[in-house]
């Protein structure tokens, strides 16, 4: 199993007017960490879901979420499906 994405990920660009969403993302990632103030905790799994109508910037937000999670040492799994999948 390869660790590289099948399709190259687009370059990250700054997200505009997404402070609230990025704070929520950072909060969720911090909650999933396996340490709290340097104290080891039991490993946890988690799932983040993004919903909304087309054109809202979900793909850009997910790209940023993956980048932030990887930067913090998380294992990131990602998939893509069509509208009816």
matplotlib code that plots the C-alpha trace (Angstrom):
import matplotlib.pyplot as plt

x = [0.0, 1.5, 1.7, 1.5, -1.8, -2.8, -3.6, -1.2, -2.7, -3.2, -0.9, -2.3, -3.4, -4.5, -8.1, -10.1, -12.8, -12.3, -11.1, -14.0, -13.7, -9.9, -10.2, -12.8, -10.4, -7.4, -9.6, -10.7, -7.1, -5.9, -8.7, -7.4, -3.8, -2.3, -0.8, -2.3, 0.2, 2.9, 1.2, 0.6, -3.0, -4.6, -4.6, -7.9, -9.3, -11.6, -13.4, -14.0, -16.9, -17.5, -20.9, -22.4, -23.6, -21.3, -19.0, -18.6, -14.9, -15.1, -12.3, -10.0, -10.9, -10.2, -6.9, -5.9, -7.2, -5.1, -2.0, -2.5, -3.1, 0.0, 2.1, 1.0, 2.0, -1.4, -2.0, -4.4, -6.6, -8.5, -11.0, -13.1, -16.5, -19.0, -22.3, -24.2, -21.5]
y = [0.0, 3.3, 6.3, 8.8, 10.2, 8.8, 12.3, 15.2, 17.5, 21.1, 23.7, 25.1, 28.7, 30.9, 30.5, 33.7, 34.3, 30.8, 31.7, 30.1, 26.9, 26.8, 27.3, 24.5, 22.3, 23.1, 22.4, 19.0, 18.0, 19.0, 16.9, 13.9, 14.2, 11.4, 13.8, 16.5, 19.0, 16.4, 13.6, 10.5, 9.5, 6.5, 6.7, 7.7, 7.7, 10.2, 11.5, 15.0, 15.5, 18.6, 19.3, 22.1, 23.1, 23.0, 26.0, 26.7, 25.7, 22.3, 20.9, 23.8, 23.4, 19.6, 20.2, 22.5, 20.0, 17.2, 19.5, 20.5, 17.0, 15.7, 18.5, 17.4, 13.8, 12.3, 9.4, 10.9, 8.7, 10.4, 9.3, 10.9, 9.9, 11.2, 12.9, 9.6, 7.4]
z = [0.0, -1.0, 1.3, -1.5, -2.8, -6.2, -7.4, -6.6, -4.0, -5.1, -3.5, -0.3, -0.6, 2.2, 3.1, 3.3, 5.9, 7.4, 10.9, 12.7, 10.7, 11.2, 14.9, 15.1, 13.1, 15.3, 18.4, 16.9, 16.1, 19.6, 21.1, 19.1, 20.2, 22.2, 24.8, 26.9, 28.3, 27.5, 29.4, 27.3, 26.8, 25.3, 21.5, 20.0, 16.6, 15.1, 12.1, 10.8, 8.4, 6.3, 4.7, 2.7, -0.7, -3.8, -4.1, -0.4, -0.3, 1.3, -0.8, 0.1, 3.8, 3.6, 1.9, 4.8, 7.4, 5.9, 5.8, 9.5, 10.6, 8.8, 10.2, 13.7, 13.1, 12.5, 10.1, 7.5, 5.3, 2.5, -0.1, -2.8, -4.1, -6.5, -5.6, -5.6, -4.0]

ax = plt.figure().add_subplot(projection="3d")
ax.plot(x, y, z, "-o")
ax.set_aspect("equal")
plt.show()
